[in-house]
Amino acid sequence: MINSAREAGKRCITAAFSVLYLVVYLLDLSIMSIVYLFLKACLIMDQRVNLKRWLLFLLFSLPFGFSFGEVRYVLPEEMQRGSVIGNVARDLGLKVTELDARRARVVAEGTSQLCELDTASGNLLISQRIDREELCAQAAVCILQYQLLFEDPLQAYSLVLDITDINDNSPVFAAGEINLDLVESTVLGRRFPLEGAHDPDLGTNSVREYKLSPNDHFTLEMTTQINGNAYPELVLKKTLDREAQAEHVLKINGIDGGSPFRSGTASIHIHVLDANDNVPVFSQRVYKASVPENSAVGTVIATLNATDLDEGVYGEITYSFSHLSDKMAGVIEMNPLSGEVKVTGLIDYEEASTHELDVQAKDGGGQASHCKLIIDVIDVNDNKPVIEIKSVSANVAEDSKPGTMVALINIYDLDTGSSGRVTCSISDNVPFKFLSEVKNYYMLVTDGILDRELQPEYNITVTATDAGSSSLSSVKVLTIVVNDVNDNRPTFTQSEFNANILENQPVGTFVMKVTAEDTDDGSNAKVLYQISKDTKSEVSSFLTINSETGELFTSRLFDYEQSVHFQIKVTARDGGDPALSTTCTINVFIEDQNDNTPVVLYPVQSTGFIAEDMVPVEAPKGYLVTKVVAVDADSGHNAWLSYRIIKATQPNMFTVGLHTGEIRTTRTFIEDDEPKQTVVVLVTDNGSESLSASATVSVIIGDGLPVLSELFELADESQDRDNLTLYLIIALSTVSSLFILLISGVFYFKLCRRGYVYRSTATSLPVFPTTYCPPSFTDLSRCGTLLKDDRYDSFLTTGSWRGDFRFGSSTDTDTLKKRSAAYQKNTLRRTSTDRASLKVRAGVPHPCYVVK
């Protein structure tokens, strides 16, 4: 009947659970995993949980499940390796194929890696033994934080593992044997505290009850301290008689509340002694003390005090710890006589913030009492912030959008309070910033446009600083390389090129080389060249191009006479995907070569027949007989033709125009002249290697033919033109010679400037060359213009040339006037030898002359 009720309860629980499970599914898929795993854990442990507890659990779980990008799983400890925790792909709404494609992995946050991801199925698996007591000790909640990281793009999801306790530990007494010394006069009802058993499990799995082996003298009762802890006490219910029984041996069992339960056993040895009437009494049932972490060895934490009203050996009290863990054994110690508790090792707040110790005071007669010592460790700022790079994309594409995650960084501080509050920053003037959506996790994301061509690499300094009174900081440098994308087109040095090709060059002749540069990197910067499809089809095959070097070569022979210019377009294409290209225009000009011989058009040259030209016998000198007409298919100077007679029946009878080809008479005809004259004219072009053709002209001297004045006048005009050309050449030569002389004179006067006499610019005095001065003048200024003569005094004037000198009454003015006229007013006037001095109207003595 009990089983039937139990089955009905299970069905009811399952029905209620299904309804709530459906609601949760509609709200958040991640909650499904929580409920499912919790149910599975409960079934494994065979825990009898009523409906009320299920509902409370579900309602409690809902707020924790609705967090963006977070999946929470509840699982029991000690699951086997390879056990499935949950399917993260399904719970996050991801495709299983994404896990492997994006290199998904699980990283731990400050803990060892206890789980792993199976990318083939999307299941989160147990990879190592999970022991809740080892991970979280006696903490009420044991949470493990992991991150599920994806790459391409970088993305993070929070994985929270809530480890539940199972009954995997048995209660253990610190001492397997408990010794008590009691006097036979101990009053009934006296209570003797015993050290409780320790069970690392929590809740119902911890110690729930104690049982004492059957006996006549003692019973066992539980006592609860003010801190909520319960421990057993041995109560005397029958008077002791040492003479009847001097020793009592009892067994005490500590039993936990697990299912199935576990237990631990210790022996109690009670020695009955003679009178020791008083038990040591502590001044406080619970002592509280605090000590800063990292305190120096020898620092006094607290001093405990107990008193015993007995005298002598029964009044002597010794202090000791009832149970001291291995970790605390080397950290603190107690003076057994004074009750002073001191620091003997390193006290670390991060290992344990509170220590609760049982202290025993025992007198010389074996009577003992107990108290609690609670030590609170005060946190100090002794830990630098920790910077852990959980995932980093060492390379980021330059076309990444702002907000692209580059690195996931876990930054935390083991200290608490303000010392555990961390602020982090990165280098200034970088296109990156920090975002945080999960506590202690920071995403380094792009905060601007990246351009590899401007900055190919960033060294980002991450600085984490706590808020302690003496703040501590940590620094880590991340190197981010900007990957190139094909965002720059190849660029030619110029948009249009000109090239010249000589005609008749062989196929494969080098024409020119075009070069394009691409500022991208790697394959994106590799440029290949080709003839553009925009080139006209009829000329696209004229040239070939080396696709790697951009060198152009001819692919056919070119004839200037058929084509003098064509245009071709070259495309430079990079190796990106998609490829970018640029086109330039090449203008190709065909240069002429002297490859065509002059062709005589008139007179017609045919085998066996030569046209005859008639000339009157009375034709005067210079009379136009005929004209040789020839053409050359070349151009430029290669087509300039010149004519000369290389053979004639009678020499010096005809002349031909050098550039016109006109054949004229050089004299009048006489009776002895042959009536039929043959003249061979050589027509030569002006090429570097000239080509020529000959024309045979047959001239008949006819009697009675009229003399045409037009042909003679043309000769005169030709002669006039020749004369005009001669005059122009002479005039040009003359002007050029005069110009050269002028330039030479200017240079000569510049170089010989000190060889001229000049007057001050202030007085605008004239200049006197030395050739204009008579030999009797003296030059004392080293100007070299006057000869030595001590009969004159020199003065310069400010007025006109006339009257530059003033003479006395005996001055020979006629002589001076003659000399003045002889030198055309360009020389100094000379005075009579009778005068000893000359005076000027106003002025300053010239530095070049002293005339005496």
C-alpha positions in Angstrom: 0.0 0.0 0.0 2.8 2.3 0.8 4.4 1.5 -2.6 1.2 2.3 -4.3 0.9 5.7 -2.7 4.5 6.3 -3.5 3.9 5.5 -7.2 0.8 7.7 -7.3 2.9 10.5 -5.9 5.5 10.0 -8.5 2.9 10.2 -11.3 1.5 13.4 -9.8 5.0 14.9 -9.6 5.7 13.8 -13.2 2.4 15.4 -14.5 3.1 18.7 -12.7 6.7 18.6 -13.9 5.5 18.1 -17.5 3.3 21.1 -17.4 6.0 23.4 -16.0 8.5 21.9 -18.4 6.3 22.9 -21.4 6.0 26.4 -20.0 9.8 26.6 -19.6 10.3 25.3 -23.1 8.3 28.1 -24.5 10.3 30.6 -22.5 13.9 29.4 -22.7 15.4 26.3 -24.1 18.3 26.4 -21.7 15.9 25.7 -18.7 15.0 22.4 -20.3 18.5 21.1 -19.6 18.4 22.3 -16.0 15.2 20.5 -15.2 16.0 17.4 -17.2 19.4 17.0 -15.5 18.1 17.7 -12.1 15.4 15.1 -12.6 18.0 12.6 -13.8 20.2 13.3 -10.8 17.4 12.8 -8.4 16.5 9.5 -10.0 20.1 8.3 -9.8 20.3 9.2 -6.1 16.8 7.8 -5.5 15.9 10.9 -3.5 12.4 11.1 -2.3 11.4 14.7 -3.1 7.8 15.7 -2.7 5.8 17.9 -5.0 6.3 21.0 -3.0 10.0 20.8 -3.3 9.8 20.2 -7.1 7.7 23.3 -7.5 10.0 25.4 -5.3 13.0 24.2 -7.4 11.3 25.0 -10.7 10.2 28.5 -9.5 13.7 29.0 -8.1 15.3 27.9 -11.4 13.3 30.2 -13.7 15.1 33.5 -12.9 18.5 31.9 -13.3 17.7 30.5 -16.7 16.8 33.7 -18.5 20.2 35.2 -19.2 21.4 36.1 -22.6 23.9 33.7 -24.1 24.0 31.5 -20.9 23.1 27.8 -20.4 22.9 26.5 -16.9 23.1 22.8 -16.1 22.5 21.1 -12.7 24.3 17.9 -12.2 25.4 15.7 -9.3 29.0 15.2 -8.4 30.9 12.0 -9.0 29.4 11.3 -12.4 31.4 8.9 -14.5 33.8 10.2 -17.2 32.1 10.5 -20.5 28.7 11.1 -19.0 26.5 13.6 -20.9 25.7 16.8 -19.1 23.6 18.3 -21.8 23.4 19.0 -25.5 24.7 22.6 -25.9 23.9 22.7 -29.6 20.3 22.0 -29.0 20.0 24.3 -26.0 21.6 27.2 -27.8 19.6 26.7 -31.0 22.8 26.0 -33.0 23.4 23.5 -35.7 25.8 20.7 -34.8 27.8 21.3 -37.9 28.6 24.8 -36.7 30.5 23.4 -33.7 33.3 21.8 -35.8 33.2 24.4 -38.5 33.7 27.3 -36.0 36.2 25.3 -33.8 33.9 25.4 -30.8 35.6 24.6 -27.4 35.0 24.9 -23.7 37.4 27.0 -21.6 37.4 27.1 -17.8 37.3 30.2 -15.6 39.9 29.9 -12.9 39.3 26.2 -12.4 40.5 23.0 -13.9 38.9 21.7 -17.1 36.3 19.2 -15.8 34.1 19.0 -19.0 34.6 18.9 -22.7 32.6 19.4 -25.8 31.9 16.6 -28.3 31.6 18.6 -31.5 30.3 15.6 -33.4 27.1 15.4 -31.3 27.0 18.7 -29.5 27.0 17.0 -26.1 28.8 18.4 -23.1 30.7 15.5 -21.5 32.3 14.9 -18.1 36.1 14.8 -18.7 37.4 14.5 -15.1 36.1 13.5 -11.7 34.0 16.1 -10.1 34.2 16.2 -6.3 32.0 18.9 -4.9 33.7 18.8 -1.5 37.1 19.3 -3.1 35.9 22.1 -5.4 33.6 24.1 -3.0 34.3 22.7 0.4 31.3 23.6 2.7 29.8 26.2 0.4 26.1 26.1 0.2 26.1 26.6 -3.6 28.8 25.1 -5.9 29.0 26.8 -9.2 31.5 26.2 -12.0 31.7 28.8 -14.7 32.8 27.9 -18.2 32.8 29.6 -21.6 31.8 28.1 -24.8 33.9 29.8 -27.5 33.2 29.9 -31.2 35.5 31.3 -33.9 34.8 32.8 -37.3 33.4 35.0 -36.0 34.6 35.0 -32.4 31.6 34.5 -30.0 31.2 33.3 -26.4 28.4 31.7 -24.5 28.4 31.2 -20.7 28.1 27.7 -19.4 27.2 27.4 -15.7 27.5 24.0 -14.0 25.6 23.8 -10.6 27.2 20.8 -8.8 24.8 19.1 -6.4 25.9 17.1 -3.5 25.5 13.3 -3.2 26.1 11.2 -0.1 29.6 10.0 -1.0 31.3 10.7 2.3 30.9 9.0 5.7 31.0 10.8 9.0 34.4 10.7 10.5 35.4 11.4 14.1 38.7 13.3 14.5 39.8 10.9 17.1 38.9 7.3 16.9 39.2 7.0 20.7 37.8 9.6 23.2 39.2 9.5 26.7 37.3 11.0 29.6 38.4 11.2 33.3 35.5 11.5 35.6 35.5 11.5 39.4 33.2 9.1 41.1 31.5 12.0 42.9 30.2 13.5 39.7 26.6 14.6 40.2 23.9 13.1 38.2 22.9 15.0 35.0 26.3 16.3 34.5 27.0 16.9 30.8 30.2 16.2 29.0 30.6 17.7 25.5 32.0 15.3 22.9 33.7 16.2 19.6 31.2 15.7 16.8 31.8 13.7 13.7 32.7 15.5 10.5 31.0 14.8 7.2 32.1 16.9 4.1 28.6 16.4 2.6 26.0 19.0 2.9 22.3 19.2 3.9 20.6 15.9 4.5 23.8 14.1 3.5 25.7 15.6 6.5 25.6 14.1 10.1 22.0 14.0 11.3 22.1 11.9 14.5 24.3 10.1 17.0 23.8 6.8 18.7 25.4 5.5 21.9 26.0 1.9 22.6 23.7 0.5 25.3 24.9 1.1 29.0 23.6 1.8 32.5 25.4 5.0 33.4 25.4 7.3 30.4 23.0 8.7 27.8 23.5 10.8 24.7 21.9 14.2 24.0 22.4 16.8 21.3 23.1 20.4 22.1 22.9 23.3 19.6 25.3 26.2 19.7 24.3 29.8 19.0 25.9 29.5 15.5 23.5 26.6 14.7 26.0 23.8 15.0 24.9 20.7 17.0 27.3 18.4 18.8 26.7 15.5 21.2 27.0 15.6 24.9 27.4 12.6 27.3 25.0 12.9 30.2 25.6 11.0 33.5 22.3 9.2 34.5 23.7 6.8 37.2 26.2 7.4 40.0 29.7 6.2 39.3 31.4 3.8 41.7 35.2 3.5 41.1 35.4 0.4 43.4 32.6 -1.3 41.4 33.8 -0.3 37.9 36.9 1.8 37.3 36.6 2.0 33.5 33.7 2.2 31.1 34.0 1.7 27.3 31.3 3.0 25.0 30.7 3.2 21.3 29.3 6.4 19.6 28.0 6.3 16.0 27.6 9.4 13.8 24.9 8.8 11.1 24.2 11.1 8.1 20.8 11.6 6.5 21.7 10.2 3.0 20.0 7.4 1.3 21.4 5.0 1.9 22.9 6.4 5.1 26.5 6.3 6.0 28.0 6.3 9.5 31.2 6.6 11.5 32.2 5.2 14.9 34.5 6.2 17.8 35.3 4.6 21.1 34.7 6.4 24.4 37.0 5.4 27.3 35.8 6.7 30.6 38.2 6.5 33.6 36.6 6.9 37.0 38.8 9.0 39.3 38.6 10.2 42.9 37.3 13.6 43.8 37.6 16.4 41.2 34.5 18.3 41.9 34.8 21.3 39.4 35.0 21.4 35.6 36.9 24.2 33.8 34.5 26.9 32.7 35.2 29.2 29.7 34.4 32.9 30.1 32.5 32.7 26.8 30.8 29.9 25.0 31.9 31.4 21.6 35.0 33.5 21.0 35.2 35.7 17.9 38.4 37.2 16.6 39.7 38.7 13.4 43.1 38.8 11.8 44.4 40.4 8.6 45.6 37.9 6.0 49.3 37.7 5.6 49.9 38.6 9.2 53.4 38.1 10.5 54.3 34.9 12.3 53.7 35.3 16.1 50.8 37.7 15.7 48.3 37.0 18.6 44.8 36.3 17.3 43.0 35.8 20.6 43.5 34.7 24.2 41.0 32.2 25.6 40.3 32.0 29.3 38.8 29.2 31.4 38.7 28.9 35.2 38.5 25.9 37.5 37.6 26.3 41.2 39.5 23.3 42.2 43.0 23.6 43.7 46.2 22.0 43.0 46.5 19.7 40.1 42.8 19.6 39.6 42.8 23.4 39.1 45.6 23.4 36.4 44.0 23.9 33.0 45.5 23.0 29.7 44.1 24.3 26.4 44.0 22.4 23.1 42.1 22.3 19.8 39.7 19.5 19.7 40.0 19.1 15.9 42.4 20.9 13.7 42.5 20.3 9.9 45.7 19.6 8.2 45.5 23.0 6.4 45.2 24.9 9.7 47.7 22.8 11.6 50.6 24.8 10.2 48.8 28.1 10.3 47.9 28.7 13.9 48.8 27.2 17.3 47.6 27.5 20.8 49.7 28.0 23.9 48.4 25.1 26.2 49.0 27.0 29.4 47.9 30.6 28.5 45.3 29.9 25.9 46.9 32.3 23.5 46.3 31.7 19.8 49.1 32.8 17.5 49.8 32.9 13.8 52.5 30.3 12.8 52.0 30.3 9.0 50.5 32.1 6.1 46.8 33.0 6.5 45.2 33.5 3.1 41.8 35.1 2.9 41.3 33.6 -0.6 41.6 30.1 0.8 39.2 30.6 3.6 37.6 33.7 4.9 36.4 32.2 8.2 37.8 29.5 10.5 35.6 27.8 13.1 37.6 25.8 15.7 36.6 23.7 18.7 38.8 24.5 21.8 39.0 22.2 24.8 40.1 23.2 28.3 41.0 20.2 30.5 42.0 20.3 34.2 44.5 18.0 35.9 41.8 15.6 36.9 40.6 15.0 33.3 37.5 17.2 33.5 37.1 19.1 30.3 34.8 21.8 28.8 34.6 23.1 25.2 34.0 26.4 23.4 34.1 27.7 19.8 36.7 30.0 18.4 35.6 31.8 15.2 38.4 33.5 13.4 37.4 36.0 10.6 40.2 36.7 8.1 40.3 40.3 7.0 41.0 40.6 3.3 43.9 42.9 2.2 44.8 43.9 -1.3 47.5 41.4 -1.8 46.5 40.0 -5.2 47.0 41.6 -8.5 44.2 41.4 -11.0 44.5 38.3 -13.2 44.3 38.7 -16.9 43.6 35.4 -18.7 43.2 35.3 -22.5 40.5 32.7 -23.1 40.4 33.1 -26.8 42.1 35.5 -29.3 41.9 35.8 -33.0 45.5 36.8 -33.7 44.3 37.9 -37.2 41.3 40.1 -38.0 40.2 41.0 -41.5 40.5 44.7 -42.4 36.9 44.7 -43.6 35.6 43.5 -40.3 32.5 45.5 -39.2 32.6 47.5 -36.0 31.7 45.3 -33.1 33.5 42.2 -34.4 34.9 40.3 -31.4 38.7 39.8 -31.6 39.5 38.3 -28.1 37.7 37.1 -25.0 39.5 38.0 -21.8 38.8 36.9 -18.3 39.8 39.5 -15.8 39.3 38.9 -12.1 40.8 39.6 -8.7 41.0 37.1 -5.9 40.6 39.9 -3.3 37.1 41.0 -2.1 35.4 44.3 -1.6 36.9 47.3 -3.2 40.2 45.4 -3.6 38.4 42.9 -5.8 36.7 45.5 -8.0 38.7 45.7 -11.2 38.6 48.3 -13.9 40.3 47.5 -17.2 41.4 49.7 -20.1 43.3 49.3 -23.4 45.8 51.5 -25.3 44.6 54.8 -26.6 44.1 55.6 -30.3 43.4 52.1 -31.3 40.2 51.1 -33.2 39.2 48.6 -30.4 37.2 48.7 -27.3 36.0 46.5 -24.4 32.5 45.1 -24.0 31.3 43.0 -21.0 28.1 41.0 -21.0 29.2 38.3 -18.5 30.8 39.2 -15.2 34.6 39.3 -15.3 34.6 38.5 -19.0 35.5 41.2 -21.5 35.2 41.1 -25.2 37.7 43.0 -27.2 35.8 44.2 -30.3 36.6 46.5 -33.2 35.5 50.1 -32.7 36.2 51.5 -36.1 37.3 50.9 -39.6 40.5 48.9 -40.0 42.9 49.6 -42.9 45.8 47.2 -43.3 47.6 49.6 -45.7 47.7 52.3 -43.0 48.2 50.0 -39.9 49.0 46.3 -40.5 49.4 45.4 -36.8 48.3 46.6 -33.4 50.0 45.9 -30.1 47.2 46.4 -27.6 48.1 46.9 -24.0 45.4 45.6 -21.6 45.7 47.1 -18.1 43.6 45.8 -15.2 43.7 47.8 -12.0 41.9 47.0 -8.7 40.2 49.6 -6.4 42.2 48.8 -3.3 43.7 51.5 -1.1 47.1 50.6 -2.6 45.9 49.7 -6.0 47.6 46.9 -7.8 47.5 46.4 -11.6 48.5 43.9 -14.2 49.4 44.4 -17.8 49.2 42.1 -20.8 49.9 42.9 -24.5 47.9 41.5 -27.3 49.2 41.5 -30.8 46.5 41.8 -33.4 47.5 41.4 -37.1 45.2 42.9 -39.6 44.6 40.5 -42.5 44.5 42.0 -46.0 41.3 42.0 -48.1 41.2 42.9 -51.7 40.1 46.5 -51.3 42.6 48.3 -53.6 42.7 48.2 -57.3 46.0 48.0 -59.2 47.2 51.5 -60.2 49.3 52.3 -63.3 52.0 55.0 -63.1 50.0 56.9 -65.6 46.7 56.4 -67.3 48.0 56.8 -70.9 51.3 55.8 -72.5 52.9 56.5 -75.8 55.1 54.1 -77.6 57.0 54.3 -80.9 57.7 51.3 -83.2 59.9 51.4 -86.3 58.1 49.7 -89.3 59.4 46.4 -90.6 60.7 45.3 -87.2 60.6 41.5 -86.7 57.9 39.8 -84.7 58.7 39.7 -81.0 60.4 43.1 -80.9 60.1 44.8 -77.5 57.8 47.8 -77.5 57.6 49.0 -73.9 56.8 47.9 -70.3 53.8 49.0 -68.3 53.8 48.7 -64.5 50.9 48.7 -62.1 51.2 48.7 -58.3 48.7 47.3 -55.8 48.9 48.4 -52.1 47.3 45.2 -50.9 49.3 42.2 -49.6 50.0 38.7 -50.7 47.9 37.3 -53.5 45.7 40.4 -53.4 48.8 42.4 -54.6 49.9 40.0 -57.3 49.2 41.8 -60.6 48.7 40.1 -63.9 48.5 41.9 -67.2 46.4 41.3 -70.3 45.2 43.0 -73.4 41.8 44.5 -72.5 38.7 43.2 -74.1 37.8 46.9 -74.7 40.5 47.0 -77.4 39.2 47.0 -80.9 39.2 43.6 -82.3 41.2 44.5 -85.4 44.2 45.8 -83.4 44.0 43.5 -80.3 46.3 41.0 -82.0 48.9 43.5 -83.0 50.8 43.2 -79.7 51.3 40.5 -77.1 51.9 41.1 -73.4 53.8 39.2 -70.7 51.2 38.6 -68.1 53.6 38.8 -65.2 56.0 41.6 -66.2 53.8 43.8 -68.3 56.2 43.8 -71.2 54.7 44.4 -74.7 56.0 42.8 -77.9 55.1 43.0 -81.5 53.1 40.0 -83.0 53.3 41.2 -86.6 55.2 43.4 -89.1 54.1 47.0 -89.3 54.0 49.1 -92.4 54.0 52.9 -91.9 52.5 53.4 -95.3 49.4 51.3 -94.3 49.0 52.4 -90.7 50.7 55.2 -88.7 48.9 54.8 -85.3 46.8 52.5 -83.4 45.5 52.4 -79.8 45.5 49.4 -77.5 44.3 49.0 -73.9 46.0 47.0 -71.2 44.2 45.6 -68.1 46.0 45.0 -64.8 44.1 42.5 -62.6 45.1 41.5 -59.1 44.8 38.0 -57.6 42.1 38.8 -55.1 38.7 37.2 -54.9 36.8 38.9 -56.4 39.6 40.4 -58.5 39.9 44.1 -59.1 41.3 45.6 -62.3 42.4 48.9 -63.9 42.9 49.7 -67.5 45.4 52.0 -69.2 45.6 53.2 -72.8 48.7 52.8 -75.0 49.0 54.9 -78.1 51.4 53.1 -80.5 52.9 55.3 -83.3 54.6 53.6 -86.3 57.8 55.4 -87.3 58.7 55.5 -90.9 61.8 53.9 -92.4 63.3 54.6 -95.8 62.0 51.4 -97.4 60.4 52.8 -100.6 62.3 53.8 -103.8 61.2 57.0 -105.5 58.8 56.4 -108.4 59.0 58.5 -111.6 55.6 59.5 -112.8 56.7 61.6 -115.7 58.2 61.1 -118.2 56.7 57.6 -118.3 59.4 55.0 -118.2 58.5 52.0 -120.2 60.6 49.4 -121.9 61.2 50.3 -125.6 59.4 53.6 -125.5 60.4 57.0 -124.0 58.2 60.0 -124.5 59.9 62.9 -126.3 59.7 66.5 -125.3 60.1 69.3 -127.9 62.0 72.5 -127.3 62.3 75.5 -129.8 65.7 76.0 -131.3 65.4 79.7 -130.4 64.8 78.9 -126.7 66.8 81.3 -124.6 68.9 80.4 -121.5 66.8 79.2 -118.6 64.0 78.1 -120.8 61.8 75.3 -119.2 62.1 72.2 -121.3 60.2 69.7 -119.2 59.8 68.5 -115.6 60.6 65.2 -114.1 57.8 64.2 -111.7 58.5 61.6 -109.0 57.0 60.6 -105.7 58.1 58.6 -102.7 55.7 56.6 -100.6 57.7 57.3 -97.4 57.1 60.4 -95.3 59.1 63.1 -93.7 62.7 63.5 -94.7 62.6 60.1 -96.2 60.2 61.5 -98.9 62.3 64.6 -99.7 63.5 64.1 -103.3 66.4 65.7 -105.0 67.2 65.6 -108.7 70.5 65.7 -110.6 71.6 64.9 -114.1 74.0 61.9 -114.2 74.2 61.5 -118.0 73.5 63.7 -121.1 74.1 63.6 -124.8 75.9 66.9 -124.5 77.0 68.1 -121.1 76.3 71.6 -119.8 73.3 72.0 -122.1 70.6 71.3 -119.6 70.2 71.8 -115.8 67.7 70.3 -113.5 66.2 71.9 -110.4 67.5 70.2 -107.3 64.2 70.0 -105.6 61.7 70.8 -108.4 62.9 68.4 -111.1 62.5 71.2 -113.8 64.9 70.8 -116.7 66.0 74.1 -118.2 68.4 75.2 -120.8 71.7 76.5 -119.6 72.5 78.3 -122.9 71.0 79.0 -126.3 71.3 76.3 -128.9 73.8 76.4 -131.7 74.0 74.7 -135.1 76.4 72.1 -133.9 74.1 70.8 -131.2 72.5 67.4 -131.8 68.8 67.7 -132.6 68.0 64.9 -130.3 69.2 65.0 -126.8 69.0 62.3 -124.1 69.2 63.3 -120.4 69.3 60.8 -117.6 68.1 62.3 -114.3 68.8 60.6 -110.9 66.0 61.0 -108.4 67.3 60.4 -104.8 65.3 60.5 -101.5 66.7 61.9 -98.2 66.8 58.8 -96.1 69.8 57.8 -93.9 70.4 55.1 -96.5 69.1 56.9 -99.5 67.2 55.1 -102.3 67.1 56.4 -105.9 65.6 55.9 -109.3 66.6 57.2 -112.7 64.5 58.9 -115.4 65.5 59.1 -119.0 64.3 62.2 -120.7 64.4 62.5 -124.5 64.5 66.1 -125.8 64.0 67.1 -129.5 65.3 70.5 -130.6 62.7 71.6 -133.1 62.9 74.3 -135.7 59.9 76.6 -136.1 58.5 76.0 -132.7 57.3 79.1 -130.9 59.1 80.3 -127.8 56.6 80.6 -125.0 57.1 83.6 -122.9 55.4 81.9 -119.9 58.2 79.3 -119.7 60.9 82.0 -119.9 59.1 84.2 -117.3 58.9 81.3 -115.0 62.7 81.1 -115.3 63.0 84.7 -114.4 60.8 84.4 -111.4 62.7 81.3 -110.3 65.9 83.3 -110.7 64.4 86.1 -108.6 63.3 83.7 -106.0 66.8 82.3 -105.9 68.2 85.8 -105.5 65.7 86.7 -102.8 66.8 83.6 -100.9 70.4 84.6 -101.2 69.6 88.1 -99.9 67.7 86.7 -96.9 70.6 84.4 -96.1 73.1 87.3 -96.3 70.8 89.5 -94.1 70.4 86.7 -91.5 74.2 86.2 -91.4 74.8 89.9 -90.9 72.3 90.2 -88.1 73.7 87.2 -86.4 77.2 88.5 -86.7 76.2 91.9 -85.3 74.4 90.2 -82.4 77.5 88.1 -81.6 79.7 91.2 -81.7 77.3 93.0 -79.4 77.3 90.2 -76.8 81.1 90.0 -77.1 81.3 93.8 -76.5 79.2 93.7 -73.5 81.3 90.9 -71.9 84.4 92.8 -72.9 83.3 96.0 -71.2 82.2 94.0 -68.2 85.7 92.5 -67.9 87.5 95.7 -68.6 85.3 97.9 -66.5 88.2 99.1 -64.4 90.0 100.3 -67.5 87.5 103.1 -68.1 87.2 106.5 -66.6 83.8 107.3 -65.2 82.3 109.9 -63.1 80.2 109.5 -60.0 76.6 108.5 -60.5 75.6 111.2 -58.1 76.9 113.9 -60.5 76.2 112.1 -63.8 79.7 112.9 -65.1 80.7 111.6 -68.6 83.1 108.6 -69.1 86.4 109.1 -70.9 88.1 106.1 -72.5 91.8 106.1 -72.5 92.0 106.3 -76.3 90.3 109.7 -76.3 92.9 111.3 -73.9 96.0 113.1 -75.3 99.3 111.7 -74.2 100.1 114.7 -72.0 97.5 113.9 -69.4 98.5 112.3 -66.1 96.7 109.5 -64.3 97.4 109.3 -60.6 94.6 107.0 -59.6 95.9 103.9 -61.4 93.0 104.1 -63.8 95.5 104.1 -66.7 93.9 106.9 -68.7 96.3 109.9 -68.3 100.0 110.4 -68.8 102.1 112.2 -66.3 102.0 115.9 -66.6 102.4 118.4 -63.7 101.0 121.4 -65.4 97.3 120.9 -64.8 94.9 120.9 -61.8 91.7 118.8 -62.4 88.2 119.6 -61.4 84.9 117.9 -62.2 81.8 119.9 -63.1 78.1 119.3 -62.5 77.0 121.2 -65.6 77.3 120.8 -69.4 80.4 119.8 -71.3 81.1 123.4 -72.3 82.8 125.4 -69.7 84.1 122.5 -67.6 87.2 124.4 -66.9 87.7 128.1 -65.9 90.9 129.8 -67.1 92.8 132.9 -66.2 93.4 135.8 -68.6 96.4 134.3 -70.2 94.7 131.1 -71.2 95.2 130.0 -74.8 91.5 129.4 -75.6 92.0 128.9 -79.3 94.2 126.0 -78.8 91.8 124.4 -76.4 88.9 125.0 -78.8 90.7 123.3 -81.6 91.6 120.3 -79.5 88.1 120.2 -78.3 86.8 120.1 -81.8 89.4 117.6 -82.8 88.3 115.2 -80.1 84.6 115.9 -80.8 83.9 117.1 -77.3 85.0 113.7 -75.8 88.3 114.7 -74.3 89.4 117.1 -71.5 90.2 120.6 -72.4 93.8 121.5 -72.1 94.9 124.9 -70.8 97.9 127.0 -71.6 101.3 126.1 -70.2 101.4 129.5 -68.7 98.7 128.9 -66.2 99.5 127.0 -63.1 96.0 126.1 -62.1 92.5 125.5 -63.4 89.3 126.0 -61.3 85.9 124.5 -61.7 82.7 126.3 -60.8 81.4 123.7 -58.3 81.9 120.0 -57.6 84.1 117.5 -55.9 87.5 116.4 -57.1 87.3 113.2 -59.2 89.2 110.3 -57.7 90.9 109.5 -60.9 92.6 112.8 -61.9 95.0 115.3 -60.5 96.1 117.7 -63.3 99.0 120.0 -62.5 
